[in-house]
Amino acid sequence: MIQRRHILGATAGAALLPRFAIAQNAGPDTRPSITVAVQIVSISGTLEPMREQSNVGFRIMPSFSEPLIGIDWTRTQRAEPVLATSWRRIDAKTLELTLRDDVRMHDGRIMEAEDVAFTFSNERMWTGLPADTRGLFVSTTAGAAGKTPPPEAAAISRAHFPNFERMEVVDRRTVRFVNSVPDVTLEGRLTRTTGAIFSRAAFAEAASWLDWARKPVGTGPYRVASFRPGQDLVLEAHDDYWGGRPPLKRIRFVEVPDVASRVAGLQAGDYDFICDLPPDQIPGIERSARHHVVGGPINNNRLIVWDKTHPVLANPLVRRAMSHSIDRQAIVDSLWGGRTAVPRGLQWEVYGDMYLADWEAPRFDLAEARRLLREANYQGQPIPYQLLNNYYTLQVASSQILVEGWRQAGLNVQIEMKENWGQIIGRFEGRGLCDNSNTAVFNDPVAPMSVYAPGGQTWASGQWQNEEAPRLMDALQTESDLAKRRDTFRRLLTLTEREDPAYTVLFQTANFTGKRKDLPWQASKSFVMDFSARNWGGAA
């Protein structure tokens, strides 16, 4: 039988890297303030994890919101206590957690078990998922009238906690997460951004759901001071933070979509950090005595996602042909300078025993692609490719290599430049294929594969659905035997990558950050930017 600690790499409640409170400093506040230039702060116009599920949201959320169990992204990539000091399995369906004492939230209130129960309540998470999901993940102003969450909240809840039954309050320091079926990944699920705990009272006092979502009240080392969608996010030190006084007085994330402008701003001293740096910019920055570049491959893979409802892409043979027309290694070598790698499908070595080392991404084989197109009776019909302008690093350059490979195979792929994600995954006539990415937000296949099951973004937006996928996901969640879980995962990869492709992997994402050399900060193995005291040179 598989031990549950293999899922997260820690025994239940093990105090990995405990966070000790640090005494308040007296005298003037001499802590630095920093400015971080990003391509975008939030794709949804909110900071609420039940709506904002993106790489850019993943980057900022740990600064102001925290889960019961977390992942140490900078060092071990393993589970650690955060707002819960320990946890244990009552049975295969029930996880009991002991809450940390004296956690003061950003509104000055002490976190209680009722705040945990509220976080997982119908009021915040479990509104009904509509039968018609064509409007999901499109609006950036949903929730402006009243307190009812937008339907995305229910879709995301269903994907991240598919068999959640209830949160029980045992006493002021003890809660129980109760599932309707056995699930070997309960601990991992709670580490997601959607497991972050928020203030019940602050939600009740907000004028509307959208007002709340743009200034949520959590427990992190920094509180939201202001958020202007499309412009910037300002965080201020939460000096009553349970983990000690934060090392920074103020953090400003400012939107600078153009890479060249971010680089120029760093060199001019306007920005202290710049994110999503292409490899070709690294040498120029490192010629500066004041700056350097940190980072590398992370637990995220770049993908192409297909829309099965498109009349041409409805044929899996066409999707398979497109996958075989991609020279992934050429992208890694030419655009990334060999600084990353082609992954073995949608997986990472951090999976441990669940990693399928013999699995491979589709080989680059134009002859096989042409054979599949002949079998599909493809006659050169146009295939639309909806594309954003470098939301992902080197996105446009990657797309040009992809289109050339498809052209050589005989595919007529036509790029359509779009302005936002609503124009990419919103349901509209002519939707074809698009860029995407997927992250191992905890170290088990359930984490990324939930996107391709009911409630996940790809499923809910109608890009790809398959009747076998939900059964496989259920089995992956409930099965405790390691060999059977590996077989189920292999079958799920076979379905989503080969038989009825939902996506194809391109390369493992490499995340590079330019920064001032004198700032004692380390990059993580994810998009997360950790500005807590333990990642700021040990500063208090």
SEROKOL-578530 format. One line per field, with one value per residue (C-alpha): residue in one letter; residue number from 1; x, y, z. Coordinates in Angstrom, 3 decimals, m for minus. Layout:
BEGIN
lumtor	c(A  ...)
drenba	c(NUM  ...)
px	c(X  ...)
py	c(Y  ...)
pz	c(Z  ...)
***
This chain:
BEGIN
lumtor	c(M  I  Q  R  R  H  I  L  G  A  T  A  G  A  A  L  L  P  R  F  A  I  A  Q  N  A  G  P  D  T  R  P  S  I  T  V  A  V  Q  I  V  S  I  S  G  T  L  E  P  M  R  E  Q  S  N  V  G  F  R  I  M  P  S  F  S  E  P  L  I  G  I  D  W  T  R  T  Q  R  A  E  P  V  L  A  T  S  W  R  R  I  D  A  K  T  L  E  L  T  L  R  D  D  V  R  M  H  D  G  R  I  M  E  A  E  D  V  A  F  T  F  S  N  E  R  M  W  T  G  L  P  A  D  T  R  G  L  F  V  S  T  T  A  G  A  A  G  K  T  P  P  P  E  A  A  A  I  S  R  A  H  F  P  N  F  E  R  M  E  V  V  D  R  R  T  V  R  F  V  N  S  V  P  D  V  T  L  E  G  R  L  T  R  T  T  G  A  I  F  S  R  A  A  F  A  E  A  A  S  W  L  D  W  A  R  K  P  V  G  T  G  P  Y  R  V  A  S  F  R  P  G  Q  D  L  V  L  E  A  H  D  D  Y  W  G  G  R  P  P  L  K  R  I  R  F  V  E  V  P  D  V  A  S  R  V  A  G  L  Q  A  G  D  Y  D  F  I  C  D  L  P  P  D  Q  I  P  G  I  E  R  S  A  R  H  H  V  V  G  G  P  I  N  N  N  R  L  I  V  W  D  K  T  H  P  V  L  A  N  P  L  V  R  R  A  M  S  H  S  I  D  R  Q  A  I  V  D  S  L  W  G  G  R  T  A  V  P  R  G  L  Q  W  E  V  Y  G  D  M  Y  L  A  D  W  E  A  P  R  F  D  L  A  E  A  R  R  L  L  R  E  A  N  Y  Q  G  Q  P  I  P  Y  Q  L  L  N  N  Y  Y  T  L  Q  V  A  S  S  Q  I  L  V  E  G  W  R  Q  A  G  L  N  V  Q  I  E  M  K  E  N  W  G  Q  I  I  G  R  F  E  G  R  G  L  C  D  N  S  N  T  A  V  F  N  D  P  V  A  P  M  S  V  Y  A  P  G  G  Q  T  W  A  S  G  Q  W  Q  N  E  E  A  P  R  L  M  D  A  L  Q  T  E  S  D  L  A  K  R  R  D  T  F  R  R  L  L  T  L  T  E  R  E  D  P  A  Y  T  V  L  F  Q  T  A  N  F  T  G  K  R  K  D  L  P  W  Q  A  S  K  S  F  V  M  D  F  S  A  R  N  W  G  G  A  A)
drenba	c(1  2  3  4  5  6  7  8  9  10  11  12  13  14  15  16  17  18  19  20  21  22  23  24  25  26  27  28  29  30  31  32  33  34  35  36  37  38  39  40  41  42  43  44  45  46  47  48  49  50  51  52  53  54  55  56  57  58  59  60  61  62  63  64  65  66  67  68  69  70  71  72  73  74  75  76  77  78  79  80  81  82  83  84  85  86  87  88  89  90  91  92  93  94  95  96  97  98  99  100  101  102  103  104  105  106  107  108  109  110  111  112  113  114  115  116  117  118  119  120  121  122  123  124  125  126  127  128  129  130  131  132  133  134  135  136  137  138  139  140  141  142  143  144  145  146  147  148  149  150  151  152  153  154  155  156  157  158  159  160  161  162  163  164  165  166  167  168  169  170  171  172  173  174  175  176  177  178  179  180  181  182  183  184  185  186  187  188  189  190  191  192  193  194  195  196  197  198  199  200  201  202  203  204  205  206  207  208  209  210  211  212  213  214  215  216  217  218  219  220  221  222  223  224  225  226  227  228  229  230  231  232  233  234  235  236  237  238  239  240  241  242  243  244  245  246  247  248  249  250  251  252  253  254  255  256  257  258  259  260  261  262  263  264  265  266  267  268  269  270  271  272  273  274  275  276  277  278  279  280  281  282  283  284  285  286  287  288  289  290  291  292  293  294  295  296  297  298  299  300  301  302  303  304  305  306  307  308  309  310  311  312  313  314  315  316  317  318  319  320  321  322  323  324  325  326  327  328  329  330  331  332  333  334  335  336  337  338  339  340  341  342  343  344  345  346  347  348  349  350  351  352  353  354  355  356  357  358  359  360  361  362  363  364  365  366  367  368  369  370  371  372  373  374  375  376  377  378  379  380  381  382  383  384  385  386  387  388  389  390  391  392  393  394  395  396  397  398  399  400  401  402  403  404  405  406  407  408  409  410  411  412  413  414  415  416  417  418  419  420  421  422  423  424  425  426  427  428  429  430  431  432  433  434  435  436  437  438  439  440  441  442  443  444  445  446  447  448  449  450  451  452  453  454  455  456  457  458  459  460  461  462  463  464  465  466  467  468  469  470  471  472  473  474  475  476  477  478  479  480  481  482  483  484  485  486  487  488  489  490  491  492  493  494  495  496  497  498  499  500  501  502  503  504  505  506  507  508  509  510  511  512  513  514  515  516  517  518  519  520  521  522  523  524  525  526  527  528  529  530  531  532  533  534  535  536  537  538  539  540)
px	c(0.000  1.245  2.034  0.301  3.535  4.745  2.146  3.594  6.981  6.312  4.683  1.441  2.130  5.904  7.351  9.404  11.153  9.078  8.440  9.280  7.909  10.525  10.500  9.328  12.068  11.998  12.747  12.297  11.135  14.217  12.981  13.268  10.387  10.722  9.145  8.623  7.869  5.607  3.894  0.487  m0.683  m3.948  m5.770  m9.177  m8.929  m9.187  m6.988  m9.481  m8.091  m11.584  m11.450  m7.766  m6.150  m3.098  0.675  0.672  m1.780  0.321  3.264  1.666  m0.876  1.435  2.436  m1.067  m2.849  m1.883  m3.247  m3.399  m0.661  1.871  4.672  8.228  8.815  12.261  13.971  12.364  9.219  7.619  4.736  5.127  2.865  1.510  m1.785  m2.122  0.634  m0.179  m2.642  m3.655  m5.968  m9.049  m9.956  m9.567  m12.129  m11.312  m8.317  m8.097  m5.976  m4.766  m4.744  m1.964  m2.651  m2.804  m2.755  m3.796  m5.490  m5.104  m8.283  m6.835  m8.984  m7.550  m8.086  m10.603  m11.881  m14.977  m12.796  m11.590  m15.157  m16.209  m13.379  m14.867  m18.503  m21.314  m21.232  m17.756  m17.086  m20.043  m22.484  m24.102  m22.182  m24.509  m25.424  m24.355  m20.675  m20.017  m19.378  m16.879  m13.427  m14.302  m15.614  m13.275  m16.145  m18.265  m19.581  m20.013  m23.635  m24.226  m22.198  m22.854  m19.551  m19.314  m19.839  m16.098  m15.873  m17.988  m16.069  m12.716  m14.038  m15.244  m11.893  m9.735  m11.950  m14.175  m15.537  m15.572  m18.445  m18.001  m15.590  m16.300  m15.368  m14.323  m13.172  m11.509  m8.179  m9.344  m11.114  m11.865  m11.889  m14.430  m14.547  m17.375  m14.940  m11.410  m8.763  m5.030  m4.347  m6.363  m3.229  m1.952  m5.240  m5.131  m1.784  m3.338  m4.040  m7.725  m6.940  m5.924  m7.859  m9.700  m11.563  m15.235  m16.008  m14.207  m16.133  m19.402  m18.439  m17.471  m19.898  m19.871  m18.082  m15.952  m14.957  m13.903  m12.069  m9.975  m8.948  m9.235  m8.320  m6.010  m3.122  0.067  3.145  1.807  m1.675  m3.323  m3.085  m4.403  m5.064  m5.719  m6.470  m4.291  m1.921  m0.461  m0.800  0.604  1.253  2.233  3.907  1.567  3.607  1.406  2.215  2.424  5.728  7.480  7.962  8.161  11.513  9.985  7.903  6.158  6.021  4.647  3.949  3.628  2.436  5.017  3.963  6.968  10.128  12.482  10.790  11.174  14.876  15.457  13.606  15.760  18.959  17.686  16.831  13.074  12.511  14.265  13.028  11.776  9.908  9.532  12.904  13.776  17.171  18.513  18.254  20.292  23.829  23.030  21.716  24.635  27.115  25.899  27.849  24.622  22.347  22.129  19.613  18.282  15.980  15.734  13.350  10.282  7.413  5.412  5.124  4.115  1.399  m0.777  m4.474  m6.923  m10.631  m12.343  m15.482  m13.721  m14.793  m11.215  m9.784  m12.686  m10.717  m8.048  m5.871  m5.411  m4.457  m2.006  m0.510  m0.063  1.698  4.152  4.872  6.475  10.265  10.358  14.115  14.558  12.444  14.505  17.809  17.013  14.791  15.866  19.566  19.329  18.414  15.414  14.299  11.557  9.460  8.247  4.651  2.678  4.727  7.764  10.356  9.003  6.244  8.680  7.232  4.446  6.862  6.740  10.355  9.706  6.999  7.938  6.583  5.409  8.425  9.061  8.144  6.838  6.351  4.072  2.233  1.563  0.409  m2.083  m3.385  m3.965  m5.823  m7.901  m8.646  m7.453  m7.818  m5.984  m8.866  m7.739  m7.163  m7.313  m4.654  m5.754  m2.629  m1.792  1.157  3.776  1.669  4.100  7.794  8.762  5.197  5.093  8.511  7.487  4.285  6.215  8.304  5.139  3.358  6.362  6.461  2.751  3.167  5.838  3.445  0.769  m1.330  m2.905  m2.695  m3.634  m2.601  m5.232  m3.782  m6.020  m5.985  m7.094  m7.903  m11.625  m10.889  m8.888  m11.006  m14.381  m16.870  m17.138  m17.405  m14.025  m12.150  m9.259  m6.042  m4.245  m1.209  m1.476  0.620  0.122  1.804  2.482  1.059  1.722  3.780  1.195  m0.385  m3.810  m2.643  m2.226  m4.569  m7.617  m7.781  m8.972  m11.830  m15.178  m14.632  m11.167  m10.661  m10.134  m13.174  m15.444  m14.607  m15.627  m12.284  m11.934  m14.130  m13.991  m16.283  m13.392  m11.431  m13.650  m13.514  m9.738  m9.444  m11.701  m9.548  m6.342  m7.719  m9.131  m6.712  m4.044  m2.095  0.992  1.094  m2.584  m2.189  0.741  m1.309  m4.190  m1.885  m0.360  m3.833  m4.757  m1.642  m2.369  m5.864  m5.012  m1.729  m2.134  m5.598  m7.801  m5.281  m6.405  m3.007  0.578  3.592  6.142  8.874  9.413  9.001  12.111  11.428  14.139  14.089  16.395  17.195  19.547  22.523  22.414  18.886  19.168  16.379  16.239  14.121  11.819  11.015  7.708  6.257  5.852  7.858  8.552  9.242  8.898  11.676  13.072  13.752  15.262  18.724  17.373  16.403  13.876)
py	c(0.000  3.503  5.538  8.922  10.649  9.759  12.152  15.160  13.948  14.501  12.623  14.157  17.246  17.006  20.381  21.020  24.376  25.760  29.482  31.071  34.416  37.159  39.996  43.382  45.908  49.153  52.566  53.941  51.608  51.235  48.277  48.658  48.975  47.277  47.458  44.323  44.717  41.973  41.440  41.270  41.085  39.196  37.899  38.015  41.493  39.959  38.537  35.891  32.374  31.065  33.205  33.875  30.612  31.588  31.619  35.332  34.843  31.992  34.395  36.934  35.066  33.562  37.064  37.865  34.527  31.232  27.684  25.269  23.144  24.696  23.781  25.007  26.048  27.555  24.605  21.189  21.391  19.385  19.902  22.026  23.322  26.805  27.765  24.201  23.009  19.320  17.008  13.378  11.003  10.033  7.674  7.488  10.296  12.590  14.780  16.442  19.586  21.459  25.214  27.557  29.761  33.553  34.033  37.628  38.344  41.533  42.999  42.618  39.655  36.385  33.521  31.015  27.634  29.419  31.300  27.955  26.682  29.882  29.513  26.188  27.230  27.400  31.151  31.424  28.330  26.157  28.208  26.193  25.472  26.483  24.032  26.629  27.335  29.527  32.594  31.011  32.583  35.532  38.439  40.584  42.394  39.426  39.727  43.503  43.232  41.385  38.826  35.753  34.460  34.132  30.620  30.192  29.694  26.551  25.289  25.758  24.267  21.216  20.763  21.272  19.585  17.293  15.163  17.694  17.075  19.474  21.223  20.363  22.626  20.388  23.216  26.610  25.000  21.856  21.325  18.299  18.242  15.551  14.015  11.925  9.282  8.160  10.446  9.899  13.522  15.456  16.941  17.992  19.579  21.802  23.269  24.907  28.629  27.674  26.286  29.728  30.846  34.182  36.306  35.435  38.852  40.804  38.964  39.789  43.472  43.813  45.779  43.147  39.989  41.963  44.482  41.551  39.820  42.895  43.296  39.930  39.731  36.856  36.016  36.397  38.493  41.335  42.795  44.229  48.013  48.710  46.920  48.630  45.992  46.506  48.779  47.623  45.847  47.351  45.175  46.520  44.736  42.939  43.555  41.322  38.371  35.111  34.230  37.418  40.909  40.931  42.111  44.615  47.660  47.732  45.728  47.169  44.859  47.074  45.926  46.444  44.187  44.919  42.941  45.666  48.212  45.920  45.442  49.184  49.955  47.531  49.031  52.570  51.749  52.080  48.415  46.179  42.940  42.105  38.887  36.542  37.307  35.659  33.931  36.253  39.149  37.450  38.309  42.018  42.199  40.230  42.637  45.110  45.106  45.894  43.212  39.497  36.878  34.022  31.119  28.166  25.297  25.113  22.711  24.046  22.824  24.880  23.313  23.617  22.950  22.004  22.694  19.425  21.286  22.790  20.764  20.051  19.452  17.167  14.431  13.128  12.141  15.825  16.644  13.755  14.955  18.444  17.005  15.050  18.216  20.009  20.094  20.584  20.311  23.043  25.367  24.496  25.001  28.058  30.103  28.931  28.369  24.864  26.252  23.956  20.561  18.646  16.975  13.390  14.396  16.295  15.219  16.111  14.147  15.637  13.017  10.492  6.970  8.229  9.565  7.494  7.683  5.623  7.972  10.250  13.363  12.765  12.464  15.025  13.033  14.889  11.663  10.293  13.620  13.519  9.897  10.795  13.738  11.497  9.031  11.913  13.093  16.569  18.864  21.969  23.581  26.556  25.906  29.037  29.579  32.189  33.820  36.380  38.720  37.227  36.502  33.594  34.320  34.031  33.066  34.692  33.364  29.855  30.116  31.024  27.851  25.821  27.265  26.562  22.929  22.576  24.152  21.619  18.819  20.316  21.971  25.365  27.006  30.679  32.873  35.231  37.738  38.357  40.839  38.828  35.347  35.818  35.979  32.762  30.356  32.047  29.990  31.502  30.266  29.613  28.798  26.506  25.930  28.052  28.243  27.200  25.867  23.532  23.389  20.661  22.719  19.699  16.619  14.221  13.747  14.699  18.329  19.145  16.500  17.940  20.542  17.762  16.607  18.209  21.656  22.111  25.085  23.082  20.924  23.736  25.978  23.148  22.806  19.106  16.509  12.724  10.335  8.149  11.003  11.527  7.815  7.796  10.890  9.336  6.214  8.260  10.063  7.092  4.243  3.713  0.889  2.364  m0.038  0.514  4.298  4.221  2.172  4.629  7.588  5.887  5.295  8.949  10.139  7.708  9.153  12.867  12.851  10.070  8.631  11.712  14.497  17.323  19.017  18.428  19.408  21.784  22.304  22.628  26.259  28.113  31.162  33.835  36.928  39.906  41.631  43.876  41.866  43.405  42.142  38.836  36.904  33.456  32.264  29.300  26.147  27.706  31.066  31.928  34.949  34.447  37.736  36.319  36.718  33.250  34.095  37.509  36.668  35.708  39.340  40.201)
pz	c(0.000  m0.743  2.335  2.404  3.247  m0.282  m1.657  0.125  1.235  4.956  7.775  8.920  10.955  10.687  11.582  8.480  8.551  11.457  11.420  14.734  15.754  15.715  18.187  16.984  16.272  18.144  16.704  13.169  10.449  8.235  6.248  2.475  0.047  m3.319  m6.768  m8.843  m12.561  m13.930  m17.258  m15.518  m11.904  m12.354  m15.417  m13.692  m12.195  m8.699  m5.941  m4.826  m5.465  m6.167  m9.309  m10.014  m11.078  m13.081  m13.006  m12.244  m9.388  m8.020  m7.907  m5.556  m3.421  m0.761  0.290  1.542  1.909  3.524  3.641  6.549  4.976  2.617  0.230  0.764  m2.837  m2.289  m0.611  m0.277  m2.449  0.349  2.739  5.853  8.613  8.010  9.689  10.955  13.287  12.751  11.020  11.152  9.322  11.317  8.487  4.711  4.281  7.205  7.941  11.361  11.675  14.733  14.181  15.155  18.184  17.976  14.201  13.732  10.426  8.425  9.946  13.456  14.434  15.698  13.272  14.605  13.511  12.210  9.696  8.380  8.143  6.354  3.826  2.705  3.075  0.525  1.014  m0.485  m2.582  m3.432  m5.450  m8.235  m11.403  m14.242  m16.975  m19.539  m18.863  m21.893  m19.747  m17.359  m16.939  m19.165  m17.077  m14.956  m13.217  m12.097  m8.553  m8.625  m7.531  m4.279  m2.392  m4.515  m5.922  m9.712  m11.098  m11.566  m7.786  m7.985  m11.024  m9.308  m6.052  m7.914  m9.629  m6.556  m3.937  m6.060  m3.217  m0.385  2.011  4.911  7.256  10.886  13.802  16.696  18.969  18.548  17.556  15.778  12.454  10.314  6.528  5.609  2.141  0.716  m0.601  0.320  m1.152  m0.746  m1.766  0.851  2.398  m1.020  m2.010  1.064  m0.026  m3.101  m3.225  m2.958  0.498  1.801  4.887  4.926  7.455  7.807  9.346  6.615  3.905  5.700  5.878  2.192  0.004  m2.769  m3.798  m6.260  m3.564  m1.390  m4.224  m4.929  m1.297  0.465  4.142  4.946  7.260  5.181  6.001  3.849  3.542  0.450  0.621  m2.877  m6.129  m9.445  m12.095  m15.128  m13.198  m9.907  m6.574  m3.376  m0.332  3.088  5.988  8.372  11.496  13.651  11.411  13.376  11.683  12.739  11.456  7.631  6.211  3.781  4.521  1.170  m2.070  m5.288  m8.227  m11.286  m14.709  m17.454  m20.358  m22.580  m21.776  m23.043  m20.796  m17.803  m18.516  m19.053  m15.824  m13.853  m15.221  m14.562  m10.959  m11.391  m10.495  m8.007  m9.581  m13.058  m13.833  m16.815  m18.337  m21.697  m21.776  m24.479  m22.013  m19.296  m20.582  m20.853  m17.306  m15.901  m17.450  m14.859  m11.597  m9.731  m11.122  m11.744  m12.843  m10.707  m11.432  m13.775  m14.598  m12.367  m11.770  m14.685  m18.283  m21.292  m23.410  m26.451  m25.691  m28.460  m28.729  m29.625  m30.674  m33.691  m36.760  m37.857  m34.390  m33.519  m35.272  m32.829  m35.785  m36.643  m33.063  m33.018  m36.304  m34.890  m31.857  m34.044  m36.065  m33.103  m32.795  m29.032  m28.730  m31.338  m29.177  m26.087  m27.926  m30.022  m27.725  m24.283  m24.969  m23.551  m20.127  m19.814  m21.173  m22.957  m20.231  m20.209  m20.733  m18.140  m15.141  m13.031  m11.075  m7.836  m8.119  m6.664  m6.922  m9.192  m11.820  m15.014  m16.162  m19.293  m20.626  m23.523  m25.176  m28.782  m31.069  m33.800  m36.912  m39.964  m41.910  m39.194  m39.036  m42.785  m42.556  m39.823  m41.850  m44.854  m42.662  m41.285  m44.858  m43.923  m46.944  m45.777  m43.906  m41.794  m38.105  m35.898  m33.237  m30.692  m29.288  m26.607  m27.033  m24.714  m21.648  m21.475  m21.900  m25.596  m26.437  m29.870  m30.857  m29.797  m31.806  m34.948  m34.653  m34.067  m37.094  m39.332  m38.191  m38.837  m42.281  m43.181  m42.226  m44.471  m41.757  m42.387  m38.951  m38.805  m35.849  m34.434  m31.964  m28.935  m26.075  m23.035  m21.782  m22.323  m26.053  m25.775  m23.706  m23.856  m25.858  m29.327  m32.887  m34.416  m31.231  m32.162  m30.250  m27.684  m25.442  m21.834  m18.991  m16.060  m12.654  m10.118  m7.265  m5.062  m5.812  m7.186  m10.653  m9.290  m9.084  m12.806  m14.207  m12.422  m15.216  m17.537  m15.311  m14.372  m12.903  m14.361  m16.654  m19.849  m19.083  m17.860  m20.816  m23.150  m24.895  m24.102  m22.438  m22.476  m20.611  m19.391  m17.791  m14.709  m13.881  m14.156  m11.969  m9.339  m9.328  m9.107  m6.052  m4.170  m4.902  m2.224  m3.900  m5.581  m8.530  m9.300  m9.009  m11.455  m13.902  m13.620  m14.195  m17.234  m18.660  m18.036  m19.880  m22.711  m23.055  m22.774  m24.722  m27.323  m27.934  m27.590  m27.026  m24.767  m24.900  m25.888  m23.810  m25.345  m22.742  m19.031  m18.082  m16.984  m14.829  m14.701  m12.507  m12.862  m9.577  m7.686  m6.440  m2.983  m2.205  m0.266  m1.986  m3.612  m6.518  m5.942  m7.910  m8.948  m9.964  m6.263  m5.098  m1.396  0.405  3.915  6.486  5.902  2.236  2.828  4.061  7.478  8.060  10.758)
***
